[in-house]
Amino acid sequence: MREKTPLLFDSHALLKLFQKEAGQEKVARMLTQAIRVGTPKYLNAINLGEILYSTKRAFGDQKKIEVLKRGASVMSRIVAAAGEEGRNEEARES
């Protein structure tokens, strides 16, 4: 069986969904279909930080926590930013 190609979501798309902005329907459809067929869903750690920062600024801590919980339940994996894994290894070796 062939492994499904993962979807990598960016902060802009997920903020549309979480903040119920124009375009949220398309993002919701993509997520729903990915969940239904078992497609892995990834989010870059930097994008997660941007989502949390933007949400906190606009709506406060409680909404930020809700978004974090919702995102964690939907995403298959939070991935490190390019180059971050190598830097973390270098720091451990020092």
N, CA, C and O atoms as CSV, one atom per row, in Angstrom:
chain,resi,resn,atom,element,x,y,z
A,1,MET,N,N,0.847,-1.188,0.000
A,1,MET,CA,C,0.000,0.000,0.000
A,1,MET,C,C,0.890,1.248,0.000
A,1,MET,O,O,1.842,1.337,0.775
A,2,ARG,N,N,0.578,2.187,-0.855
A,2,ARG,CA,C,1.358,3.416,-0.976
A,2,ARG,C,C,1.024,4.384,0.151
A,2,ARG,O,O,-0.141,4.598,0.483
A,3,GLU,N,N,2.075,4.966,0.733
A,3,GLU,CA,C,1.883,5.937,1.810
A,3,GLU,C,C,1.317,7.231,1.232
A,3,GLU,O,O,1.718,7.662,0.151
A,4,LYS,N,N,0.392,7.844,1.951
A,4,LYS,CA,C,-0.238,9.076,1.497
A,4,LYS,C,C,0.736,10.246,1.632
A,4,LYS,O,O,1.503,10.316,2.592
A,5,THR,N,N,0.699,11.145,0.680
A,5,THR,CA,C,1.527,12.347,0.739
A,5,THR,C,C,0.947,13.274,1.804
A,5,THR,O,O,-0.238,13.604,1.752
A,6,PRO,N,N,1.764,13.698,2.767
A,6,PRO,CA,C,1.241,14.547,3.836
A,6,PRO,C,C,0.885,15.948,3.343
A,6,PRO,O,O,1.416,16.426,2.340
A,7,LEU,N,N,-0.013,16.584,4.061
A,7,LEU,CA,C,-0.355,17.982,3.820
A,7,LEU,C,C,0.371,18.822,4.857
A,7,LEU,O,O,0.357,18.498,6.044
A,8,LEU,N,N,1.002,19.896,4.412
A,8,LEU,CA,C,1.672,20.828,5.311
A,8,LEU,C,C,0.853,22.108,5.323
A,8,LEU,O,O,0.769,22.811,4.316
A,9,PHE,N,N,0.253,22.407,6.462
A,9,PHE,CA,C,-0.589,23.599,6.589
A,9,PHE,C,C,0.252,24.774,7.056
A,9,PHE,O,O,1.178,24.612,7.851
A,10,ASP,N,N,-0.078,25.966,6.552
A,10,ASP,CA,C,0.624,27.161,7.012
A,10,ASP,C,C,-0.275,27.954,7.958
A,10,ASP,O,O,-1.472,27.691,8.074
A,11,SER,N,N,0.329,28.921,8.623
A,11,SER,CA,C,-0.399,29.687,9.633
A,11,SER,C,C,-1.545,30.476,9.020
A,11,SER,O,O,-2.608,30.587,9.630
A,12,HIS,N,N,-1.353,31.023,7.837
A,12,HIS,CA,C,-2.386,31.853,7.213
A,12,HIS,C,C,-3.676,31.047,7.011
A,12,HIS,O,O,-4.765,31.524,7.328
A,13,ALA,N,N,-3.549,29.841,6.489
A,13,ALA,CA,C,-4.730,29.000,6.240
A,13,ALA,C,C,-5.425,28.631,7.551
A,13,ALA,O,O,-6.648,28.719,7.658
A,14,LEU,N,N,-4.647,28.225,8.533
A,14,LEU,CA,C,-5.270,27.804,9.796
A,14,LEU,C,C,-5.856,28.980,10.568
A,14,LEU,O,O,-6.867,28.821,11.252
A,15,LEU,N,N,-5.240,30.160,10.471
A,15,LEU,CA,C,-5.832,31.330,11.116
A,15,LEU,C,C,-7.185,31.661,10.493
A,15,LEU,O,O,-8.107,32.060,11.204
A,16,LYS,N,N,-7.317,31.501,9.180
A,16,LYS,CA,C,-8.621,31.698,8.538
A,16,LYS,C,C,-9.665,30.771,9.154
A,16,LYS,O,O,-10.790,31.182,9.435
A,17,LEU,N,N,-9.277,29.529,9.354
A,17,LEU,CA,C,-10.193,28.549,9.913
A,17,LEU,C,C,-10.541,28.880,11.365
A,17,LEU,O,O,-11.717,28.955,11.722
A,18,PHE,N,N,-9.521,29.077,12.198
A,18,PHE,CA,C,-9.745,29.303,13.620
A,18,PHE,C,C,-10.469,30.618,13.903
A,18,PHE,O,O,-11.225,30.716,14.869
A,19,GLN,N,N,-10.239,31.631,13.060
A,19,GLN,CA,C,-10.842,32.950,13.290
A,19,GLN,C,C,-12.081,33.166,12.428
A,19,GLN,O,O,-12.634,34.265,12.380
A,20,LYS,N,N,-12.512,32.099,11.745
A,20,LYS,CA,C,-13.728,32.127,10.931
A,20,LYS,C,C,-13.718,33.268,9.908
A,20,LYS,O,O,-14.682,34.024,9.784
A,21,GLU,N,N,-12.607,33.369,9.185
A,21,GLU,CA,C,-12.445,34.390,8.156
A,21,GLU,C,C,-12.823,33.828,6.791
A,21,GLU,O,O,-13.028,32.624,6.638
A,22,ALA,N,N,-12.912,34.714,5.804
A,22,ALA,CA,C,-13.199,34.291,4.436
A,22,ALA,C,C,-12.165,33.252,4.002
A,22,ALA,O,O,-10.966,33.420,4.223
A,23,GLY,N,N,-12.643,32.197,3.393
A,23,GLY,CA,C,-11.757,31.126,2.948
A,23,GLY,C,C,-11.691,29.954,3.915
A,23,GLY,O,O,-11.075,28.931,3.614
A,24,GLN,N,N,-12.322,30.098,5.071
A,24,GLN,CA,C,-12.275,29.025,6.071
A,24,GLN,C,C,-12.919,27.737,5.572
A,24,GLN,O,O,-12.523,26.645,5.979
A,25,GLU,N,N,-13.914,27.862,4.689
A,25,GLU,CA,C,-14.612,26.672,4.199
A,25,GLU,C,C,-13.665,25.745,3.447
A,25,GLU,O,O,-13.723,24.526,3.610
A,26,LYS,N,N,-12.795,26.321,2.624
A,26,LYS,CA,C,-11.854,25.511,1.840
A,26,LYS,C,C,-10.879,24.785,2.765
A,26,LYS,O,O,-10.591,23.605,2.563
A,27,VAL,N,N,-10.375,25.482,3.769
A,27,VAL,CA,C,-9.445,24.868,4.719
A,27,VAL,C,C,-10.162,23.748,5.485
A,27,VAL,O,O,-9.602,22.669,5.681
A,28,ALA,N,N,-11.389,24.007,5.913
A,28,ALA,CA,C,-12.166,23.001,6.641
A,28,ALA,C,C,-12.404,21.764,5.775
A,28,ALA,O,O,-12.300,20.638,6.263
A,29,ARG,N,N,-12.722,21.966,4.496
A,29,ARG,CA,C,-12.919,20.828,3.584
A,29,ARG,C,C,-11.644,20.001,3.440
A,29,ARG,O,O,-11.685,18.772,3.472
A,30,MET,N,N,-10.512,20.686,3.282
A,30,MET,CA,C,-9.234,19.967,3.139
A,30,MET,C,C,-8.919,19.150,4.386
A,30,MET,O,O,-8.503,17.995,4.295
A,31,LEU,N,N,-9.122,19.760,5.553
A,31,LEU,CA,C,-8.866,19.037,6.806
A,31,LEU,C,C,-9.809,17.858,6.972
A,31,LEU,O,O,-9.384,16.766,7.350
A,32,THR,N,N,-11.073,18.073,6.694
A,32,THR,CA,C,-12.069,17.011,6.833
A,32,THR,C,C,-11.742,15.834,5.923
A,32,THR,O,O,-11.793,14.679,6.345
A,33,GLN,N,N,-11.406,16.134,4.674
A,33,GLN,CA,C,-11.063,15.060,3.746
A,33,GLN,C,C,-9.781,14.348,4.173
A,33,GLN,O,O,-9.695,13.122,4.094
A,34,ALA,N,N,-8.789,15.112,4.623
A,34,ALA,CA,C,-7.525,14.502,5.060
A,34,ALA,C,C,-7.758,13.575,6.249
A,34,ALA,O,O,-7.168,12.497,6.322
A,35,ILE,N,N,-8.602,13.985,7.167
A,35,ILE,CA,C,-8.920,13.150,8.328
A,35,ILE,C,C,-9.647,11.884,7.866
A,35,ILE,O,O,-9.337,10.780,8.314
A,36,ARG,N,N,-10.613,12.057,6.968
A,36,ARG,CA,C,-11.418,10.922,6.502
A,36,ARG,C,C,-10.569,9.851,5.822
A,36,ARG,O,O,-10.796,8.660,6.037
A,37,VAL,N,N,-9.591,10.256,5.002
A,37,VAL,CA,C,-8.798,9.267,4.263
A,37,VAL,C,C,-7.469,8.943,4.932
A,37,VAL,O,O,-6.693,8.135,4.421
A,38,GLY,N,N,-7.207,9.566,6.067
A,38,GLY,CA,C,-5.998,9.241,6.816
A,38,GLY,C,C,-4.729,9.901,6.305
A,38,GLY,O,O,-3.635,9.372,6.501
A,39,THR,N,N,-4.859,11.044,5.655
A,39,THR,CA,C,-3.686,11.765,5.168
A,39,THR,C,C,-2.974,12.431,6.348
A,39,THR,O,O,-3.620,13.101,7.154
A,40,PRO,N,N,-1.659,12.258,6.462
A,40,PRO,CA,C,-0.932,12.946,7.542
A,40,PRO,C,C,-1.015,14.461,7.371
A,40,PRO,O,O,-0.913,14.975,6.257
A,41,LYS,N,N,-1.197,15.163,8.471
A,41,LYS,CA,C,-1.335,16.619,8.459
A,41,LYS,C,C,-0.237,17.211,9.329
A,41,LYS,O,O,-0.162,16.929,10.525
A,42,TYR,N,N,0.621,18.038,8.718
A,42,TYR,CA,C,1.764,18.606,9.420
A,42,TYR,C,C,1.616,20.118,9.563
A,42,TYR,O,O,0.952,20.783,8.768
A,43,LEU,N,N,2.262,20.634,10.609
A,43,LEU,CA,C,2.329,22.066,10.844
A,43,LEU,C,C,3.740,22.378,11.321
A,43,LEU,O,O,4.251,21.724,12.230
A,44,ASN,N,N,4.366,23.369,10.714
A,44,ASN,CA,C,5.698,23.797,11.108
A,44,ASN,C,C,5.623,24.486,12.476
A,44,ASN,O,O,4.674,25.220,12.752
A,45,ALA,N,N,6.616,24.249,13.321
A,45,ALA,CA,C,6.630,24.824,14.672
A,45,ALA,C,C,6.602,26.349,14.651
A,45,ALA,O,O,5.982,26.968,15.515
A,46,ILE,N,N,7.264,26.957,13.675
A,46,ILE,CA,C,7.244,28.417,13.579
A,46,ILE,C,C,5.843,28.908,13.247
A,46,ILE,O,O,5.397,29.918,13.792
A,47,ASN,N,N,5.143,28.209,12.362
A,47,ASN,CA,C,3.769,28.585,12.042
A,47,ASN,C,C,2.856,28.420,13.245
A,47,ASN,O,O,1.949,29.226,13.454
A,48,LEU,N,N,3.088,27.384,14.036
A,48,LEU,CA,C,2.312,27.214,15.265
A,48,LEU,C,C,2.523,28.413,16.180
A,48,LEU,O,O,1.563,28.941,16.741
A,49,GLY,N,N,3.766,28.843,16.334
A,49,GLY,CA,C,4.050,30.013,17.158
A,49,GLY,C,C,3.346,31.250,16.644
A,49,GLY,O,O,2.820,32.039,17.429
A,50,GLU,N,N,3.331,31.430,15.325
A,50,GLU,CA,C,2.644,32.582,14.733
A,50,GLU,C,C,1.141,32.532,15.000
A,50,GLU,O,O,0.526,33.553,15.307
A,51,ILE,N,N,0.557,31.346,14.882
A,51,ILE,CA,C,-0.879,31.184,15.151
A,51,ILE,C,C,-1.185,31.540,16.605
A,51,ILE,O,O,-2.128,32.280,16.888
A,52,LEU,N,N,-0.382,31.009,17.518
A,52,LEU,CA,C,-0.627,31.269,18.940
A,52,LEU,C,C,-0.429,32.745,19.284
A,52,LEU,O,O,-1.222,33.317,20.032
A,53,TYR,N,N,0.612,33.358,18.750
A,53,TYR,CA,C,0.875,34.775,19.008
A,53,TYR,C,C,-0.257,35.653,18.465
A,53,TYR,O,O,-0.755,36.535,19.165
A,54,SER,N,N,-0.660,35.407,17.218
A,54,SER,CA,C,-1.727,36.200,16.604
A,54,SER,C,C,-3.047,36.038,17.341
A,54,SER,O,O,-3.783,37.005,17.537
A,55,THR,N,N,-3.339,34.811,17.748
A,55,THR,CA,C,-4.591,34.541,18.459
A,55,THR,C,C,-4.594,35.215,19.824
A,55,THR,O,O,-5.599,35.801,20.226
A,56,LYS,N,N,-3.480,35.135,20.533
A,56,LYS,CA,C,-3.408,35.768,21.855
A,56,LYS,C,C,-3.582,37.279,21.735
A,56,LYS,O,O,-4.324,37.886,22.506
A,57,ARG,N,N,-2.896,37.882,20.765
A,57,ARG,CA,C,-3.003,39.335,20.591
A,57,ARG,C,C,-4.429,39.755,20.276
A,57,ARG,O,O,-4.910,40.758,20.804
A,58,ALA,N,N,-5.104,39.008,19.432
A,58,ALA,CA,C,-6.444,39.395,18.989
A,58,ALA,C,C,-7.547,39.000,19.967
A,58,ALA,O,O,-8.545,39.708,20.100
A,59,PHE,N,N,-7.366,37.860,20.658
A,59,PHE,CA,C,-8.479,37.300,21.434
A,59,PHE,C,C,-8.153,36.930,22.874
A,59,PHE,O,O,-9.063,36.620,23.641
A,60,GLY,N,N,-6.884,36.954,23.263
A,60,GLY,CA,C,-6.516,36.657,24.643
A,60,GLY,C,C,-6.057,35.226,24.859
A,60,GLY,O,O,-6.076,34.392,23.955
A,61,ASP,N,N,-5.640,34.976,26.105
A,61,ASP,CA,C,-5.054,33.681,26.470
A,61,ASP,C,C,-6.016,32.507,26.341
A,61,ASP,O,O,-5.618,31.435,25.886
A,62,GLN,N,N,-7.269,32.689,26.733
A,62,GLN,CA,C,-8.216,31.578,26.699
A,62,GLN,C,C,-8.414,31.059,25.278
A,62,GLN,O,O,-8.419,29.850,25.048
A,63,LYS,N,N,-8.574,31.967,24.337
A,63,LYS,CA,C,-8.750,31.568,22.935
A,63,LYS,C,C,-7.468,30.918,22.410
A,63,LYS,O,O,-7.531,29.964,21.635
A,64,LYS,N,N,-6.301,31.432,22.831
A,64,LYS,CA,C,-5.026,30.840,22.416
A,64,LYS,C,C,-4.961,29.377,22.859
A,64,LYS,O,O,-4.536,28.514,22.091
A,65,ILE,N,N,-5.379,29.100,24.086
A,65,ILE,CA,C,-5.368,27.729,24.606
A,65,ILE,C,C,-6.341,26.850,23.824
A,65,ILE,O,O,-6.032,25.697,23.524
A,66,GLU,N,N,-7.509,27.386,23.495
A,66,GLU,CA,C,-8.494,26.632,22.708
A,66,GLU,C,C,-7.926,26.274,21.335
A,66,GLU,O,O,-8.080,25.146,20.866
A,67,VAL,N,N,-7.268,27.243,20.696
A,67,VAL,CA,C,-6.674,27.005,19.378
A,67,VAL,C,C,-5.571,25.961,19.471
A,67,VAL,O,O,-5.463,25.097,18.601
A,68,LEU,N,N,-4.760,26.030,20.505
A,68,LEU,CA,C,-3.685,25.053,20.693
A,68,LEU,C,C,-4.265,23.643,20.841
A,68,LEU,O,O,-3.769,22.701,20.223
A,69,LYS,N,N,-5.295,23.498,21.646
A,69,LYS,CA,C,-5.930,22.187,21.828
A,69,LYS,C,C,-6.533,21.676,20.524
A,69,LYS,O,O,-6.372,20.511,20.163
A,70,ARG,N,N,-7.225,22.565,19.830
A,70,ARG,CA,C,-7.870,22.164,18.576
A,70,ARG,C,C,-6.826,21.772,17.536
A,70,ARG,O,O,-6.974,20.761,16.849
A,71,GLY,N,N,-5.779,22.570,17.425
A,71,GLY,CA,C,-4.720,22.273,16.463
A,71,GLY,C,C,-4.009,20.969,16.779
A,71,GLY,O,O,-3.715,20.181,15.881
A,72,ALA,N,N,-3.733,20.742,18.058
A,72,ALA,CA,C,-3.042,19.516,18.468
A,72,ALA,C,C,-3.894,18.280,18.178
A,72,ALA,O,O,-3.363,17.213,17.871
A,73,SER,N,N,-5.202,18.426,18.275
A,73,SER,CA,C,-6.065,17.272,18.038
A,73,SER,C,C,-6.225,16.974,16.550
A,73,SER,O,O,-6.586,15.855,16.184
A,74,VAL,N,N,-5.964,17.952,15.691
A,74,VAL,CA,C,-6.169,17.789,14.258
A,74,VAL,C,C,-4.879,17.430,13.520
A,74,VAL,O,O,-4.905,16.622,12.591
A,75,MET,N,N,-3.766,18.015,13.918
A,75,MET,CA,C,-2.504,17.798,13.223
A,75,MET,C,C,-1.891,16.445,13.597
A,75,MET,O,O,-1.956,16.015,14.749
A,76,SER,N,N,-1.302,15.794,12.612
A,76,SER,CA,C,-0.615,14.533,12.859
A,76,SER,C,C,0.720,14.783,13.542
A,76,SER,O,O,1.172,13.990,14.369
A,77,ARG,N,N,1.353,15.916,13.177
A,77,ARG,CA,C,2.690,16.166,13.690
A,77,ARG,C,C,3.040,17.644,13.568
A,77,ARG,O,O,2.685,18.297,12.587
A,78,ILE,N,N,3.731,18.159,14.564
A,78,ILE,CA,C,4.334,19.486,14.510
A,78,ILE,C,C,5.792,19.258,14.139
A,78,ILE,O,O,6.506,18.544,14.843
A,79,VAL,N,N,6.237,19.856,13.046
A,79,VAL,CA,C,7.596,19.611,12.566
A,79,VAL,C,C,8.503,20.796,12.876
A,79,VAL,O,O,8.068,21.947,12.882
A,80,ALA,N,N,9.768,20.490,13.131
A,80,ALA,CA,C,10.759,21.528,13.406
A,80,ALA,C,C,11.004,22.345,12.143
A,80,ALA,O,O,10.836,21.858,11.025
A,81,ALA,N,N,11.401,23.585,12.347
A,81,ALA,CA,C,11.756,24.440,11.217
A,81,ALA,C,C,13.004,23.886,10.548
A,81,ALA,O,O,13.825,23.239,11.199
A,82,ALA,N,N,13.148,24.132,9.280
A,82,ALA,CA,C,14.322,23.652,8.544
A,82,ALA,C,C,15.586,24.137,9.230
A,82,ALA,O,O,15.737,25.326,9.511
A,83,GLY,N,N,16.484,23.217,9.493
A,83,GLY,CA,C,17.737,23.562,10.144
A,83,GLY,C,C,17.686,23.500,11.656
A,83,GLY,O,O,18.739,23.454,12.293
A,84,GLU,N,N,16.523,23.495,12.252
A,84,GLU,CA,C,16.405,23.478,13.708
A,84,GLU,C,C,16.871,22.154,14.301
A,84,GLU,O,O,17.514,22.143,15.351
A,85,GLU,N,N,16.559,21.045,13.651
A,85,GLU,CA,C,16.960,19.746,14.189
A,85,GLU,C,C,18.477,19.660,14.284
A,85,GLU,O,O,19.008,19.176,15.284
A,86,GLY,N,N,19.173,20.118,13.264
A,86,GLY,CA,C,20.629,20.104,13.274
A,86,GLY,C,C,21.199,21.002,14.353
A,86,GLY,O,O,22.168,20.633,15.017
A,87,ARG,N,N,20.614,22.171,14.538
A,87,ARG,CA,C,21.092,23.084,15.576
A,87,ARG,C,C,20.900,22.508,16.958
A,87,ARG,O,O,21.754,22.672,17.828
A,88,ASN,N,N,19.783,21.832,17.167
A,88,ASN,CA,C,19.541,21.220,18.470
A,88,ASN,C,C,20.580,20.139,18.753
A,88,ASN,O,O,21.039,20.006,19.888
A,89,GLU,N,N,20.955,19.365,17.734
A,89,GLU,CA,C,21.975,18.337,17.899
A,89,GLU,C,C,23.319,18.970,18.222
A,89,GLU,O,O,24.042,18.477,19.088
A,90,GLU,N,N,23.666,20.062,17.533
A,90,GLU,CA,C,24.928,20.743,17.781
A,90,GLU,C,C,24.981,21.274,19.216
A,90,GLU,O,O,26.019,21.186,19.871
A,91,ALA,N,N,23.880,21.817,19.701
A,91,ALA,CA,C,23.843,22.363,21.054
A,91,ALA,C,C,24.043,21.254,22.090
A,91,ALA,O,O,24.708,21.461,23.104
A,92,ARG,N,N,23.469,20.085,21.834
A,92,ARG,CA,C,23.618,18.963,22.771
A,92,ARG,C,C,25.049,18.453,22.804
A,92,ARG,O,O,25.532,18.002,23.842
A,93,GLU,N,N,25.731,18.527,21.650
A,93,GLU,CA,C,27.099,18.016,21.581
A,93,GLU,C,C,28.100,18.973,22.216
A,93,GLU,O,O,29.191,18.543,22.591
A,94,SER,N,N,27.769,20.250,22.348
A,94,SER,CA,C,28.702,21.252,22.907
A,94,SER,C,C,28.900,21.085,24.384
A,94,SER,O,O,29.650,21.846,24.996
